[in-house]
Amino acid sequence: MNYEAGRLIGPSDMVIATYKPFQNLWESVVKEVRYFKEYPRKVEVGLANPSDEMVWIGGIPYNKKMARRPRGDQK
C-alpha cells in the first residue's frame, strides 16, 4: 500500500457520494469490483447534495464531511 500525503494511515469506512442518475452505477461498482469486495472496511454509496463540498481521493468523489467522520464499528 502506498501512503499519500494527507491521507489517513490504514483503511477507514468509505462513503462514495454521487448524484441520483449515477447511484445504481456506483452500487454495482461497489458490489462487483474486486477492490471494493476485498476492502476491509464498510463501503457505502450515498446521495450527494449540490451544497456538499466534494473531495476526490484516488479518483473517487467523497463528501468532505463524510471523509472526516469518525470510524464506526470495526468489522
Summary of the structure (lengths in Angstrom):
residues: 75
radius of gyration: 12.4
end to end distance: 19.9
largest distance: 32.9
contacts: 146
relative contact order: 0.25
helix: 28%
strand: 24%
